[in-house]
Amino acid sequence: MDRSTRRAALALSATLALAAPLVVAGSAHATGADEPPRAFAAADVPDTVSAQVADAAREAKRDVAQNRALTQGPGLPGGAELDAALDTAVGDGAVAVTARVETASGTWSGAAGTREREGRAKARPSDRFRVASNTKSMVATLVMQEVEKGTWTLDTPVEEVLPGVMPAGVTIEQLLSHRSGAPTATDWILTSRVTDPTSVDEVFAVMGQEVTTADHVEALQSAPWMNEPGAGFSYSNAGYVVLGLMLEEVTGRSVESLLAHRVFGPAGMRQSAYPEDPGTRGPFLHESAYTGPEGAGWYDLDHFDPSLFDAAGAVTSTTEDLADFTEALVTGRLVDPATAGDMLEPRTVGQEAFPDYGLGVYRLPDPCVPGGWLYGHDGASYGTLSVNLTSPDGERQVSLGVTGRDIAYPVYTDEPLYDLNAVLVPMLLATC
């Protein structure tokens, strides 16, 4: 069967790879006459990247309780086991893995695989990759800097800054904490651009189309909302796109400029960027999507246009820069310590499919400290996964980037292409 004529079931799997873990309420997507084609029909997803990260933290905690120790390796305890874990992930099907662990006693970094799926250049620990929703923590930092300046408060309504974009009553805090009820909207944008829902080629082709501000606002206002503002948690890329628009409105500067001067520079993130066009420059881990053993195979995504993610997930970075960011955030170098504490404080706790979420940051149980927490975020573009976690004192950091996203799992295959937690668990244990 030709790649371009695979059934819609395979096209559906692509929607699971949003700029962030997908949390779908099927009832909020009831089919109506005014809806666009359902190439990306809603589905209940029992597993998300965030859920996998939370599982890794719990597994690491059990291992600590059972006195499991990592083997001694170069640079950091467990270095040899960490190197082996990266090699295993690539052997199982990941294109490339780059990872970093920082502790008070030492730092380990490693990489495995190749920069391109069919290339020969080896992946390096310093290679850049698309961090997707790890961008949200950075944009949240910019928003909180404006709160510190008195530009607005967390209770400021969006309507006050951007009249007519969102319903009256939606606040900045609700956008930051994903409690606005806004749809994620990324899937809506792609759905509206697909003319043949059976063509997987078309699904991936539209990912290379530019998405304008007007397109984002139209999707936000057309897609069904998940719940009433403030009524509950519902992950939304659109909410962070709106935060980016608000920042540009009140500062007169682009999100790209704001990140460069108020986040990347102060945090020492020398290899990070906020690209607005397709393509990559320099050492970069190129994105690839895997549609499953019964699907249309692999799709390379160098044509992907980051305007689809915008302020919700367009940043590219490295594992070292990600670690530098979270350390700078929690230690008060980007915002005041009290503000950082407010960002870390969860607004939603006890969720089944998502960690406790604060303001652009979530928390996970710290396997090394009884009753303690790790803070950070993850990201999932269509071809890359990323994770970035820190202890509250910034002394222990875990950052990870993986290219070769299996977007058929968990909907159409029983097993993932590779085990993300087989890498994350030893990384977390290495910080103990």
QUISULMO-V704571 format. One record per run of one state. SS is the DSSP state (H for helix, E for strand, C for the rest). FROM is the first residue (numbers start at 1). LEN is the number of residues. If there is no record, write none. Layout:
<<SS & FROM & LEN> <SS & FROM & LEN>>
//
This chain:
<<C & 1 & 2> <H & 3 & 3> <C & 6 & 2> <H & 8 & 7> <C & 15 & 11> <H & 26 & 4> <C & 30 & 19> <H & 49 & 17> <C & 66 & 13> <H & 79 & 14> <C & 93 & 3> <E & 96 & 8> <C & 104 & 2> <E & 106 & 9> <C & 115 & 7> <E & 122 & 1> <C & 123 & 5> <E & 128 & 3> <C & 131 & 3> <H & 134 & 16> <C & 150 & 7> <E & 157 & 1> <H & 158 & 4> <C & 162 & 9> <E & 171 & 1> <H & 172 & 5> <C & 177 & 9> <H & 186 & 8> <C & 194 & 6> <H & 200 & 9> <C & 209 & 4> <H & 213 & 10> <C & 223 & 14> <H & 237 & 15> <C & 252 & 3> <H & 255 & 13> <C & 268 & 5> <E & 273 & 2> <C & 275 & 9> <E & 284 & 1> <C & 285 & 3> <E & 288 & 3> <C & 291 & 7> <E & 298 & 3> <C & 301 & 5> <H & 306 & 3> <C & 309 & 1> <H & 310 & 3> <C & 313 & 2> <E & 315 & 3> <C & 318 & 1> <H & 319 & 12> <C & 331 & 6> <H & 337 & 8> <C & 345 & 3> <E & 348 & 1> <C & 349 & 7> <E & 356 & 2> <C & 358 & 4> <E & 362 & 4> <C & 366 & 7> <E & 373 & 8> <C & 381 & 3> <E & 384 & 8> <C & 392 & 5> <E & 397 & 7> <C & 404 & 1> <E & 405 & 2> <C & 407 & 14> <H & 421 & 9> <C & 430 & 3>>
//
